[in-house]
Amino acid sequence: MTDKQILLLPGPTPVPPRVALAMARPAINHRGPEFKTLWEEVNAGLKEIFQTRSEVVILTASGTAGMEAAVTNLVSPGEKVLAVTIGAFGERFVQICRAFGIEAEVLAFPYGQAADPGAIAERLAADTAHEIKAILVQHNETSTGVLNDIQAISKARGSHPALLIVDSISGLAAADLPMDAWRVDVVIAGSQKAFMLPPGLTMLAVNERAWQAAEKCTNQRFYLDIKKARKSGLKGQTPFTPAVSLLYGLRESLHLLQAETLAGSFARHVLMRDMVRAGARALGLKLLAGDDVASPAVTAICVPEGMKPADVINPLREKYGVVVAGGQGTVKDRVFRFGHLGYVSFNDILAGLAALEAVLLDAGVSVTRGAAVAAASAVMREGMAVDIETIAS
Ligand SMILES: *Cc1c(COP(=O)(O)O)cnc(C)c1O
């Protein structure tokens, strides 16, 4: 059974069997009535996950294309944006802007920290001429395992007219982001994260203010034109051939999320986060993010003194079949990342921690045997007890 791996990645996540089966359905005409029904069901389900009444656009492409679509459909060359970065994906937004002639003013925070809404408020207050057309920010920064406070950032915007564009590719469905209630203008998601699908779809929810900006935007785009996608979508179609099988999978994963409820999904992710953090600490490992900003989707764990991330990641995979991710950006040589996002169970986390302990023991690190699993399972049991009490009351 050497092919059975436990994927603990911040995407792609494992795919539930029901979703995999749904994707095996026979082909249909993407200009026919069956597709229209599928399209409408998927759109209605997505609005629940985005917690919005706005139109959701689905593009056949990975998450980065969703980021690119948001930028190129809403900001014109020569215009300015405020790019709030707390890690590698924030830096990607900056690169996209610069590739399309947009002036990205960077408000950077150190890796491992969240953005300070006060600093954003201060910068926007100084922009009395309203030169800043959009604020670009990550909901969940996957490279560091830090969750930004989007509600506070939205409040920090105050009455400044800049659009708030949020990359929630690794956040949506794992952490709360009520788009309409928090007055977020654009939210970007991706299929291979908490949606539990293979890679290949990006979804953007776009509110009325943002659609108005799209009307005036002069930037270059063709395939990633969200206005074209919206127009076709209203007819139950897409401008170009969609990934029909992924949409079948998405319909099924939306059913799974509906059954679990959004609140249930958030609670499961938080509990998995707390298990990983307790387990890693019990092994004497340091965590990159503080408890107050820790992501429910991914945890960046520092390697012990004298070890490189590859010394942990490679034996975990080769010897124990547990697949975790490396570091990115400025912490590339210091951390590895335990994903706990999407179709991951408590048992997967316990197995991953047991394997991590074994790898450290193999490497001669002094750790208390069984400590990680004991700590994590205690957290699990407490979390489950809370659940049962909540249901009972
Ligand atoms: C995964 C991810 C992306 C990029 O998605 P791709 O599908 O690899 O293009 C962008 N932003 C965040 C926060 C992500 O986690």
The ligand as a Gaussian input file, in Angstrom:
#p B3LYP/6-31G(d) Opt

LIG

0 1
 C       -3.384000      28.724000      -3.406000
 C       -3.423000      30.190000      -3.321000
 C       -3.325000      31.033000      -4.447000
 C       -2.961000      30.579000      -5.812000
 O       -3.660000      29.628000      -6.350000
 P       -3.177000      28.761000      -7.607000
 O       -4.374000      27.908000      -7.744000
 O       -1.933000      28.034000      -7.220000
 O       -2.977000      29.666000      -8.746000
 C       -3.470000      32.394000      -4.268000
 N       -3.660000      32.925000      -3.059000
 C       -3.727000      32.169000      -1.961000
 C       -3.920000      32.826000      -0.645000
 C       -3.610000      30.782000      -2.062000
 O       -3.653000      30.023000      -0.957000

